[in-house]
Amino acid sequence: MELYQLSAAELHDKLVNKECSAAEITTSVFDRIRAVDGKVKAYNTLCEEQALAQAKAVDQKIADGEAISPLAGIPIGVKDNICTKGVRTTCASKMLENFVPPYNATVMEKFEASGAVLTGKLNMDEFAMGSSTETSYLNQTANPHNLDCVPGGSSGGSAAAVAAGECVAALGSDTGGSIRQPASFCGIVGLKPTYGSVSRYGLVAFASSLDQIGPMGRTVRDVAALYSVICGQDNRDATSEYRSYPNFADNLDSNLKGLKVALPKEYFGEGIDPAVKQSVLDAAKLLEQNGATLTEISLPGTEYALNAYYIISSAEASSNLARFDGVKYGYRTPEYDGLIDMYEKTRSEGFGDEVKRRIMLGTFVLSSGYYDAYYKRAKLLQRQITSEFAQSFQEYDVILTPTVPTTAFKFGENTSDPLKMYAGDICTVTVNIAGLPGLSVPCGKDADGMPIGVQLIGNHFSEQKLLGVAHSYEQLVGGFGEIPVIR
């Protein structure tokens, strides 16, 4: 077995036992990138020289007898909307095509302190707006399980790279399902943490009250290890929570006996593919066979969640993206007549159709005469959805649902119908609306061999429980983390 095929935990053991070097691991991953990324197209920017230097620094520590962290020397990719000092950060947009940040995001400071190796910046939907990575200005990333299908989005490059063995783990961001949905499509594990548990400083904002950086990997243990590194309070992010966090990877053993699992009926109704529904229910049954209890519940606010999500997120996006006007940084139209013309042409040429669509929607719902009718109602619905979850967690430990209603669809299948594309987020947006943690774990495949994910939702800051349950399930089924053959 090649080194790029191993998990972070397995590679750490090999490093500690001096069975391989960090440089060898990094070389293996970059050899894999050269072999398959021409087809997968997960990366926007590669950092091979920097990565090898970081790996050699870890090897020197080992040679000097120093202890290393669980992620030291492990090649990890980073979504292209997380600022990396000296490394291009594009948000997959023409607007930031050549932007090189002068500072690191907080997660990157923690990343570097852990000794992890940065492989490069991973493709995404433009400014994280999309569910298929088809809105990227730079690349069209493919699903490693079927190159004719999308990898999901907006963290599609992160999910595809992990699934294809082009990095061992990755960082993504999740505003309405952008970690969990591509994780489901690509057959990997993805965690959207509790809002406020990971600093957003240095994350290019889409919707500030919903955005959250999170880890992606081929095993629950790898995701737990990466989450342990990036979580924690940050004075540069006023929304980050001050609290102590355990080492999540060290506490994964979970007894399923007595676990109370809720299955909300709204997530298993119309629009859920039969193969997806059956695989998810099979996962629930397996938990029940090992001691958990299953109960059907109702979360009625789910019916209106998509409406609330797209109003709130678009409103915040219209404000956050106002800074991209061609004045300070980023793209500027080459020909213009005066300041206003420069603004208009820069934004018209620099943003793609999906970004423009959401800016227009957000501006509309915040405008005089429509604020009360749309935005205010959406915020009231957000309060109702949050309350429904809170009541459920008074009685149940976790909520189990499909991650996505379908498996990965083919390129171009939904691009002409934005509403159909948006509907794919129905199972994930409620988690962001309520600020809860959500975890997608592979639970099977459909008749065409495309991965299916089951979503576990927990109460605020219950990541340890979610990871423990997911790890127990993963051990029962033997995992689904095999790397597909890419031809």
C-alpha positions as CSV (number, residue, x, y, z in Angstrom):
1,M,0.0,0.0,0.0
2,E,1.3,3.5,-0.9
3,L,1.8,6.1,1.8
4,Y,-0.8,8.4,0.3
5,Q,-3.4,5.7,0.9
6,L,-2.9,5.6,4.7
7,S,-4.8,7.6,7.3
8,A,-3.2,10.4,9.3
9,A,-3.2,8.2,12.4
10,E,-1.5,5.3,10.5
11,L,1.1,7.7,9.1
12,H,1.8,9.2,12.5
13,D,2.5,5.8,13.9
14,K,4.9,5.1,11.0
15,L,6.7,8.4,11.6
16,V,7.1,7.8,15.4
17,N,8.4,4.3,14.7
18,K,10.7,5.7,12.0
19,E,9.2,3.4,9.4
20,C,9.1,6.3,6.9
21,S,9.9,10.0,6.8
22,A,7.6,13.0,6.5
23,A,9.5,13.8,3.3
24,E,8.6,10.4,1.9
25,I,4.9,10.9,2.8
26,T,4.8,14.3,1.2
27,T,6.6,13.0,-2.0
28,S,4.0,10.1,-2.2
29,V,1.1,12.6,-2.0
30,F,2.6,14.9,-4.7
31,D,3.3,11.9,-6.9
32,R,-0.4,11.0,-6.6
33,I,-1.4,14.6,-7.4
34,R,0.7,14.5,-10.6
35,A,-0.9,11.2,-11.5
36,V,-4.5,12.1,-11.1
37,D,-5.2,15.8,-10.6
38,G,-5.2,16.4,-14.3
39,K,-8.5,14.5,-14.2
40,V,-9.8,15.4,-10.8
41,K,-8.7,19.1,-10.8
42,A,-9.0,19.5,-7.1
43,Y,-6.2,22.1,-6.7
44,N,-6.1,25.8,-7.6
45,T,-2.6,26.3,-6.2
46,L,0.1,23.8,-5.3
47,C,2.8,24.3,-2.6
48,E,5.2,21.5,-3.3
49,E,8.5,23.3,-2.5
50,Q,7.0,24.7,0.8
51,A,5.5,21.3,1.7
52,L,8.8,19.5,1.3
53,A,10.5,22.1,3.5
54,Q,7.9,21.7,6.2
55,A,8.2,17.9,6.0
56,K,12.0,18.0,6.3
57,A,11.6,20.2,9.4
58,V,9.4,17.5,11.0
59,D,12.0,14.9,10.1
60,Q,14.7,16.9,11.8
61,K,12.5,17.1,15.0
62,I,12.2,13.3,14.9
63,A,15.9,12.9,14.4
64,D,16.6,15.2,17.4
65,G,14.4,13.0,19.6
66,E,11.6,15.6,19.9
67,A,8.0,14.6,20.3
68,I,5.7,15.4,17.4
69,S,2.0,16.2,17.3
70,P,-0.5,13.7,15.6
71,L,-0.6,15.9,12.5
72,A,3.1,16.7,12.2
73,G,4.3,15.8,8.7
74,I,0.8,15.0,7.5
75,P,0.0,16.5,4.0
76,I,-3.3,18.5,4.4
77,G,-5.0,20.6,1.8
78,V,-6.8,23.9,2.5
79,K,-10.0,25.4,0.9
80,D,-9.2,28.4,-1.2
81,N,-11.2,30.8,0.9
82,I,-8.9,30.5,4.0
83,C,-6.2,33.1,4.0
84,T,-2.6,31.7,3.7
85,K,0.2,34.1,4.1
86,G,2.2,34.3,0.9
87,V,0.1,31.7,-0.9
88,R,-2.6,32.7,-3.4
89,T,-6.1,32.7,-2.0
90,T,-8.7,33.1,-4.8
91,C,-12.1,32.1,-3.5
92,A,-12.2,30.5,-7.0
93,S,-13.2,33.9,-8.4
94,K,-11.9,36.2,-11.0
95,M,-12.3,38.9,-8.4
96,L,-9.5,37.5,-6.3
97,E,-7.6,35.4,-9.0
98,N,-4.2,36.9,-8.1
99,F,-4.8,37.8,-4.4
100,V,-1.9,36.8,-2.1
101,P,-2.8,37.4,1.6
102,P,-0.3,39.2,3.8
103,Y,-1.4,37.2,6.9
104,N,-2.6,33.8,8.0
105,A,-6.0,32.8,9.1
106,T,-6.1,31.7,12.8
107,V,-6.6,28.1,11.7
108,M,-3.5,28.3,9.6
109,E,-1.5,29.6,12.5
110,K,-2.6,26.5,14.5
111,F,-2.1,24.3,11.4
112,E,1.5,25.4,11.1
113,A,2.2,25.1,14.9
114,S,1.0,21.5,14.7
115,G,3.7,20.7,12.1
116,A,1.1,19.8,9.4
117,V,2.2,20.1,5.8
118,L,0.3,22.4,3.4
119,T,-0.1,20.7,0.0
120,G,-2.0,23.6,-1.5
121,K,-5.3,25.5,-2.0
122,L,-8.3,23.5,-3.0
123,N,-11.0,24.4,-5.5
124,M,-14.5,25.5,-4.4
125,D,-17.7,27.2,-5.6
126,E,-17.0,30.9,-6.2
127,F,-17.0,32.7,-2.8
128,A,-18.5,29.4,-1.4
129,M,-21.8,30.0,-3.2
130,G,-22.9,26.7,-4.7
131,S,-23.5,23.0,-4.2
132,S,-21.4,21.4,-6.9
133,T,-18.2,23.4,-7.4
134,E,-19.4,24.3,-10.9
135,T,-19.5,28.0,-10.1
136,S,-15.7,28.1,-9.8
137,Y,-14.0,30.5,-12.2
138,L,-10.7,28.6,-12.1
139,N,-11.5,24.8,-12.4
140,Q,-14.1,22.2,-12.8
141,T,-13.4,19.6,-10.1
142,A,-14.7,16.1,-10.7
143,N,-15.9,13.4,-8.3
144,P,-13.1,10.7,-8.0
145,H,-15.8,8.0,-7.9
146,N,-17.2,9.1,-11.3
147,L,-15.4,11.8,-13.2
148,D,-18.7,12.7,-15.0
149,C,-20.2,13.7,-11.7
150,V,-19.8,16.7,-9.4
151,P,-18.0,16.4,-6.1
152,G,-20.5,18.6,-4.3
153,G,-19.8,22.0,-2.9
154,S,-18.8,24.5,-2.0
155,S,-15.9,22.5,-0.5
156,G,-15.8,20.2,-3.5
157,G,-12.1,20.5,-4.1
158,S,-11.4,19.6,-0.5
159,A,-13.7,16.5,-0.6
160,A,-12.4,15.4,-4.0
161,A,-8.7,15.7,-3.0
162,V,-9.2,13.7,0.2
163,A,-11.2,11.0,-1.6
164,A,-8.7,10.8,-4.4
165,G,-5.7,10.5,-2.1
166,E,-4.3,13.9,-3.2
167,C,-4.0,14.9,0.5
168,V,-4.6,12.9,3.7
169,A,-7.1,15.4,5.2
170,A,-8.4,18.9,4.4
171,L,-10.0,22.0,5.7
172,G,-13.3,23.2,4.3
173,S,-15.9,25.8,5.3
174,D,-19.6,25.2,5.8
175,T,-22.3,27.8,5.5
176,G,-25.3,25.6,4.7
177,G,-23.8,22.2,4.2
178,S,-20.6,22.9,2.3
179,I,-18.5,20.4,4.2
180,R,-21.1,17.7,4.8
181,Q,-22.7,17.6,1.3
182,P,-19.4,17.1,-0.6
183,A,-18.2,14.7,2.0
184,S,-21.3,12.6,1.4
185,F,-20.9,12.9,-2.4
186,C,-17.2,11.8,-2.3
187,G,-17.5,9.1,0.4
188,I,-15.5,10.8,3.2
189,V,-16.1,12.1,6.7
190,G,-16.8,15.8,7.2
191,L,-17.5,17.8,10.3
192,K,-19.3,21.1,10.5
193,P,-18.4,22.3,14.1
194,T,-20.6,24.2,16.5
195,Y,-20.7,27.9,15.5
196,G,-18.1,29.7,17.5
197,S,-15.8,26.7,18.2
198,V,-13.4,27.5,15.4
199,S,-12.2,31.0,14.7
200,R,-13.4,32.6,11.5
201,Y,-10.5,35.1,11.4
202,G,-9.0,34.9,8.0
203,L,-11.9,33.1,6.4
204,V,-13.2,35.1,3.5
205,A,-16.8,35.7,4.6
206,F,-19.9,34.6,2.8
207,A,-22.5,34.8,5.6
208,S,-20.9,35.6,8.9
209,S,-23.5,34.3,11.2
210,L,-23.5,30.9,9.4
211,D,-20.0,30.3,8.2
212,Q,-17.8,27.7,10.0
213,I,-14.4,26.2,9.2
214,G,-14.2,22.4,9.7
215,P,-12.2,19.3,9.0
216,M,-12.6,16.6,6.3
217,G,-10.8,13.2,6.2
218,R,-11.2,9.5,5.3
219,T,-11.7,8.4,8.9
220,V,-13.5,9.8,11.9
221,R,-10.2,9.6,13.9
222,D,-8.4,11.9,11.4
223,V,-11.3,14.4,11.4
224,A,-11.2,14.4,15.3
225,A,-7.4,15.0,15.3
226,L,-7.7,17.9,12.8
227,Y,-10.6,19.4,14.7
228,S,-8.6,19.2,18.0
229,V,-5.9,21.4,16.3
230,I,-8.1,24.1,14.9
231,C,-10.8,24.6,17.6
232,G,-10.5,27.1,20.4
233,Q,-11.2,30.7,21.3
234,D,-9.7,33.6,19.4
235,N,-9.7,37.2,20.5
236,R,-9.7,38.3,16.8
237,D,-13.1,36.6,16.3
238,A,-15.7,38.1,18.6
239,T,-18.1,35.2,17.9
240,S,-15.6,32.5,19.1
241,E,-16.5,30.8,22.4
242,Y,-14.2,30.8,25.3
243,R,-14.2,27.2,26.7
244,S,-11.9,24.2,27.2
245,Y,-11.8,21.6,24.5
246,P,-10.6,18.0,24.9
247,N,-8.4,16.1,22.6
248,F,-11.2,14.6,20.5
249,A,-9.1,11.9,18.9
250,D,-8.1,10.5,22.3
251,N,-11.7,10.0,23.5
252,L,-13.4,8.3,20.6
253,D,-14.6,5.1,22.3
254,S,-18.3,5.3,22.6
255,N,-20.8,2.8,24.1
256,L,-23.9,2.8,21.9
257,K,-26.0,1.1,24.6
258,G,-28.6,3.5,25.8
259,L,-27.9,6.1,23.1
260,K,-31.1,7.9,22.2
261,V,-31.3,8.6,18.5
262,A,-34.1,10.8,16.9
263,L,-35.2,10.4,13.3
264,P,-37.1,13.5,12.2
265,K,-39.8,12.5,9.7
266,E,-39.3,15.7,7.6
267,Y,-35.9,14.5,6.5
268,F,-37.1,11.1,5.2
269,G,-40.1,12.3,3.1
270,E,-40.6,13.5,-0.5
271,G,-37.5,14.2,-2.5
272,I,-35.2,11.7,-0.7
273,D,-33.8,9.1,-3.1
274,P,-35.0,5.6,-2.1
275,A,-31.4,4.2,-2.1
276,V,-30.2,7.1,0.1
277,K,-33.2,6.6,2.5
278,Q,-32.6,2.9,2.7
279,S,-28.8,3.2,3.4
280,V,-29.4,5.8,6.1
281,L,-32.2,3.7,7.8
282,D,-29.8,0.7,7.6
283,A,-27.2,2.8,9.5
284,A,-29.8,3.7,12.1
285,K,-30.8,0.0,12.4
286,L,-27.2,-1.0,13.0
287,L,-27.0,1.5,15.8
288,E,-30.2,0.1,17.3
289,Q,-28.8,-3.5,17.0
290,N,-25.9,-2.4,19.1
291,G,-27.8,-0.8,21.9
292,A,-29.2,2.5,20.7
293,T,-32.9,3.4,20.7
294,L,-34.6,4.9,17.7
295,T,-37.6,7.3,17.9
296,E,-39.3,9.2,15.1
297,I,-39.8,12.9,15.9
298,S,-41.0,16.0,14.1
299,L,-39.1,19.2,13.3
300,P,-41.8,21.2,11.5
301,G,-39.7,24.3,10.9
302,T,-37.7,22.2,8.5
303,E,-40.3,22.9,5.8
304,Y,-39.4,26.5,5.7
305,A,-35.6,26.2,6.4
306,L,-34.4,26.6,2.9
307,N,-36.3,29.8,2.5
308,A,-34.9,31.2,5.7
309,Y,-31.4,30.1,4.9
310,Y,-31.2,31.7,1.4
311,I,-32.7,34.9,2.7
312,I,-30.3,35.2,5.6
313,S,-27.2,34.0,3.8
314,S,-27.9,36.2,0.7
315,A,-28.5,39.3,2.9
316,E,-25.2,38.8,4.7
317,A,-23.4,38.0,1.4
318,S,-24.6,41.2,-0.2
319,S,-23.1,43.1,2.7
320,N,-19.8,41.1,3.0
321,L,-19.1,41.2,-0.8
322,A,-19.6,45.0,-1.0
323,R,-15.8,45.3,-0.2
324,F,-14.9,43.8,-3.6
325,D,-15.2,47.0,-5.7
326,G,-11.8,47.3,-7.4
327,V,-10.5,50.0,-5.1
328,K,-8.2,48.3,-2.6
329,Y,-7.4,44.8,-3.9
330,G,-8.5,42.2,-6.3
331,Y,-9.7,42.6,-9.9
332,R,-10.3,46.1,-11.4
333,T,-11.8,46.5,-14.8
334,P,-9.2,47.9,-17.3
335,E,-11.5,50.4,-18.9
336,Y,-13.9,52.7,-17.1
337,D,-15.3,56.3,-17.1
338,G,-15.3,57.6,-13.5
339,L,-15.7,55.9,-10.1
340,I,-19.3,54.6,-10.4
341,D,-18.6,53.1,-13.8
342,M,-15.5,51.4,-12.3
343,Y,-17.5,49.9,-9.5
344,E,-20.2,48.6,-11.9
345,K,-17.8,47.2,-14.4
346,T,-15.5,45.6,-11.9
347,R,-18.3,43.8,-10.1
348,S,-20.1,42.8,-13.3
349,E,-16.9,41.4,-14.7
350,G,-15.3,40.1,-11.5
351,F,-18.3,38.1,-10.1
352,G,-19.9,35.0,-11.6
353,D,-23.7,34.6,-12.2
354,E,-24.4,32.7,-8.9
355,V,-22.6,35.3,-6.8
356,K,-24.5,38.1,-8.6
357,R,-27.8,36.2,-8.1
358,R,-27.2,36.1,-4.3
359,I,-26.0,39.7,-4.0
360,M,-29.2,40.8,-5.8
361,L,-31.4,38.6,-3.6
362,G,-29.7,39.8,-0.5
363,T,-29.9,43.5,-1.5
364,F,-33.6,43.0,-2.3
365,V,-34.6,41.4,1.1
366,L,-32.7,44.1,3.0
367,S,-34.2,47.0,1.0
368,S,-36.8,49.4,2.4
369,G,-40.3,48.0,2.1
370,Y,-39.1,44.4,2.0
371,Y,-37.0,44.0,5.1
372,D,-40.0,43.2,7.4
373,A,-41.6,40.9,4.8
374,Y,-38.6,38.8,4.1
375,Y,-35.5,39.2,6.3
376,K,-37.3,39.8,9.6
377,R,-39.5,36.8,9.0
378,A,-36.5,34.6,8.2
379,K,-34.8,35.6,11.4
380,L,-38.0,34.7,13.4
381,L,-38.0,31.4,11.7
382,Q,-34.4,30.9,12.6
383,R,-35.4,31.3,16.2
384,Q,-38.2,28.7,15.8
385,I,-35.8,26.2,14.2
386,T,-33.2,26.7,16.9
387,S,-35.9,26.2,19.6
388,E,-37.2,23.0,18.0
389,F,-33.7,21.5,18.0
390,A,-33.1,22.6,21.6
391,Q,-36.3,20.9,22.7
392,S,-35.3,17.7,20.9
393,F,-31.9,17.6,22.6
394,Q,-33.6,17.7,26.0
395,E,-34.7,14.1,25.3
396,Y,-32.4,12.7,22.6
397,D,-28.6,12.5,22.3
398,V,-28.3,12.7,18.5
399,I,-30.5,13.3,15.5
400,L,-29.9,11.1,12.5
401,T,-30.8,12.1,8.9
402,P,-29.6,11.7,5.3
403,T,-26.8,14.2,4.6
404,V,-28.1,14.9,1.1
405,P,-31.3,13.8,-0.6
406,T,-29.5,12.2,-3.5
407,T,-26.1,10.9,-4.6
408,A,-23.7,13.0,-6.8
409,F,-25.3,14.2,-10.0
410,K,-23.7,14.7,-13.4
411,F,-22.1,18.0,-14.5
412,G,-24.7,20.4,-15.9
413,E,-27.7,18.5,-14.6
414,N,-28.8,21.2,-12.2
415,T,-27.0,24.3,-13.3
416,S,-30.0,25.6,-15.4
417,D,-32.3,25.3,-12.4
418,P,-31.0,27.2,-9.3
419,L,-34.0,26.2,-7.2
420,K,-33.4,22.5,-7.9
421,M,-29.7,23.0,-6.9
422,Y,-30.8,24.9,-3.7
423,A,-33.2,22.0,-2.8
424,G,-30.2,19.7,-2.3
425,D,-29.3,21.6,0.8
426,I,-32.6,20.8,2.6
427,C,-31.0,18.3,5.1
428,T,-28.0,20.5,6.0
429,V,-29.1,24.1,6.3
430,T,-31.0,23.7,9.5
431,V,-27.7,22.8,11.3
432,N,-26.2,26.2,10.3
433,I,-29.3,28.1,11.1
434,A,-29.3,26.7,14.6
435,G,-25.5,26.9,15.0
436,L,-25.2,23.2,15.8
437,P,-22.5,20.6,15.0
438,G,-23.2,18.2,12.2
439,L,-21.2,15.3,10.9
440,S,-21.4,13.3,7.7
441,V,-20.2,9.7,7.7
442,P,-20.2,7.3,4.7
443,C,-22.9,4.7,5.1
444,G,-23.0,2.9,1.7
445,K,-23.3,3.3,-2.0
446,D,-26.1,3.4,-4.6
447,A,-26.5,0.9,-7.5
448,D,-24.0,3.0,-9.6
449,G,-21.3,2.8,-6.9
450,M,-21.8,6.5,-5.8
451,P,-21.3,7.2,-2.0
452,I,-24.1,7.9,0.4
453,G,-23.7,9.8,3.7
454,V,-25.6,9.7,7.0
455,Q,-25.7,12.9,9.0
456,L,-25.4,13.0,12.8
457,I,-26.6,16.2,14.4
458,G,-25.8,17.1,18.1
459,N,-26.5,19.8,20.6
460,H,-24.1,22.7,20.9
461,F,-20.5,21.7,21.6
462,S,-21.4,18.0,21.5
463,E,-18.7,17.1,19.0
464,Q,-17.2,14.5,21.3
465,K,-20.4,12.6,21.3
466,L,-20.9,12.9,17.6
467,L,-17.4,11.8,16.8
468,G,-17.7,8.9,19.3
469,V,-21.0,7.6,17.7
470,A,-19.5,8.0,14.2
471,H,-16.4,6.2,15.2
472,S,-18.4,3.3,16.7
473,Y,-20.5,3.1,13.5
474,E,-17.3,3.2,11.4
475,Q,-15.8,0.3,13.4
476,L,-19.0,-1.7,13.0
477,V,-19.1,-1.4,9.2
478,G,-15.4,-1.4,8.6
479,G,-15.4,2.1,7.1
480,F,-15.9,3.2,3.5
481,G,-12.6,5.1,3.1
482,E,-11.1,3.2,0.2
483,I,-9.5,5.4,-2.5
484,P,-11.2,4.8,-5.9
485,V,-9.3,3.9,-9.0
486,I,-9.2,7.0,-11.3
487,R,-8.8,6.3,-15.0
